[in-house]
C-alpha cells in the first residue's frame, strides 16, 4: 500500500490525513491547534505541523500542504519573521486596500491586473499597512511568503528554496492570475521596496523532497485544496460554511470583476476558481448559541420551533466587518425586535441571516460568471445542524447535496501529493463518496423563503 500525506494548515488548526493512493481512503489522521487571533507568530504553525504531521511522515511517499489564503508572512534576510503574520481576516489594512486600488487606476484596472479587486484580506494590502505603520519592520523584509509556503518549505529538506502554486499566489494582489506570472512591481509598490518571492510550481509537479526523500508537492491555498478534494467539475457550485462563507466554482476562463464581488482566483490545476467570500459564517451560529446560553443542538431545536421569518426579526450578521458586500467597518445589525420577540425567533433569525448571506453570494457568482450550476454542494461543520439542513434548499433556491463529512482541504492536498508522486498530467480520480440529497422545499417553504430573502435584502440595502 502506497500512502500520501495531505495537510491543511487552516486558521484554527493543522489537520493531517494519511491517504491510500489507490482509492483515496483515509487510513490515519492527526490534528493540532493553532493560536487564536488575526495575527499569529507563523512559527506556531511549524510546531503544529510537527505535532500533527510529524508522526505520520515516515509512512508517506509524498506530502502536500494546503493553507489559509492571503496571510502575510514577512521574513528578514535570515529567514525569520519580522513580526507576527497578519491573517486573511485581519481587517486593519482596509484603508490600504482602497489606496492601492486607486493607485492601480481603479477597481476594474485592478481586477484586470491581478484577477480581483483588492480588499483587506489580500496580502499586498497588509504589506502596505506594514510600510505605513511599522516602517522599521517593513525595511527589514527580504522575502514574502504565504502561510502554506512557509509550512511547505518547513516540510521539505533543509535548504530548500521557497515555493508556491498559482492557486495560492492568485490571492496575493501581486500575481497576474490570467497571465500566470508574479508582478514584483506591485509587491514593491505595496511594501516600498523589492522582496524575494517563492518559485511558482505547477500543481502536479514535484516541488522538493523531504529530508527522508519523500516527494513534496507544490501545495496550494485552502479553497483550491478544498475544490481538489471535492473533485469539483465544471457546473458544480461549492458552498462552504466555515470560519468564512465561500461560494466557488471551476471555470475554464479567468474572471476580472471590477465590482469586487467575485474574486478571480486560479485553481490548483490549469483552470480558475471564481469565488465569493463572506467573513461571517459559522461564527454567526456560535455567537447566537453563546448569547442564548445553549449548545448547537438546542439552538437548532429552538430555530426549528419558530416560523419562517422569525416573527419579523431580521439580522445583518456583519459582526467582524464584511467582505461581501465590502463593508470592513460594518457591525451586526438586528431589526424588528419587539417586546414579544422569543428566544426561538432569535435563534431562527441567525440561521436565516447566514443562509441569506450565502444565497446572495451564490446569486452573485452565477450572475458574474455566467456559469450554469448543475449541482450545489454544501460542506463545513455547520452543515451538521438540522436547522441549517432544513432551511438551506429553500433559501439557497436550488437542490442541495451534502457530501459525507471529511477534511476536504487536507484530502485535496493528499490528492495533489499523489498526483506529484505519479507524475501524470491530471490528478488521480478517486471518485466521490456517497452523498445525501436534501429534501427539496415545498411550495409554501419557497414562498416563505422568498419573503425572508426580501426582508434581508431591504435591511442590507438600507444599512
ABEGO torsion letter per residue (X at the ends): XBBBBBBBBBAABBBBBBBBAAAGBBABBBBBBBBBEABBBAAAAAAAAAAAAAAAAAABABBBBBBBBGBBBBBBAAGBBABBBBBAABAAAAAAAAAAAAAAGEAAAAAAAAGBBBBAABAAAAAAAAAAABAAAAAABABBBBAAAAAAAAABBBGBBBBBBAAAAAAAGABBAAAGBBBAAAAAAAAGBBBBBBBBBBAABBABBBAAGBBBBAEBBAAAAAAAAAGBBBGBBBBBBBABBBBBBBBABBBBBAAGABBBBBBABABBBBBBBBABBAAAAAAAAAAAGBBAAAAAAAAAABBBGGGGBBBBABAAEBAOBBBAABBBBBBGBBAABBAAAAAAAAAAAAAAAAAAAAAAAAAAAGBBBABBBBBEAAAABAAAAAAAAAAAGBBBBBBBBBBAAAAAAAAAAAAAAAGBABBBBAEBBBBBBBBBBBAAAAAAAAAAAAAAAAAAAAX
